[in-house]
Amino acid sequence: MAESQQPLVLCGPVCNWFCLTCSTDSLIRVGIPRDLVKVLGVESQGDSKAGAFTRAFLNSHMRQDSRLDPRTLLTHKAVILDFCRPKKDKSKRKSKRAKGLNARQKRAMKVFHLKPEHQRYELFLPLHELWRQYVIDLCNGLTPTCSPQFVQQKLLKADFHGAILTVVRSKCPSYVGATGILVQEFKHIFKIITKEDKLKVIPKRNSVFAVEINGFVSHIYGSKFEHRASERSAKKFKARGTIDL
């Protein structure tokens, strides 16, 4: 005998209140309407089977680290059973970032230390030839028709590793006349290797250096050149009338 079903129609605030306070079990275990039973070809389960299925379904779809009873979580609450993207672990994300060495660690590891067996002038001659070709390409061929101002502007932002530098003026007389291939450039010093296979450290401050490329001789005022090579490429230099040591 078919049971009579009276539709319950709620609207407005009363409907919202009913949805929040209605028992979760009664909403989940509501029977399938008889007209859909024949269409779907299924039968409604009993209360015991429906309850067991509900608990198993919730336990399989809830977080494994949850120690609370599923029935406690479902009381007057809405639980999203759809797939949700887990939050990214910030510690793992930070560990993936490349961590560079600081200046103290580089000094401790002797990153910039040139071994004595590598302090030979002939080893850096190929580097000098590469540098010459690099400057020629940078200055559009470096022909005699190039203006000195154009060449100087290009050299201000050029990389000097491999250039042959000569100290022409300095407040320290022992530095004057020193000539060699630049092997390392720092913010305040030049490291050059001489033809006698000696590594010399020349401070930029209070020194004037000369560099020659295809007949062009340019002078570098070290006191105004105290920048790292990477920083100098993006720096805007101002023209000055007189420059002292």
Beta strands, then each sheet from edge to edge (+ up, - down):
strand 1: 164-170
strand 2: 179-185
strand 3: 189-193
strand 4: 199-203
strand 5: 207-213
strand 6: 216-221
sheet 1: 4+ 3- 2+ 1- 5+ 6-
end
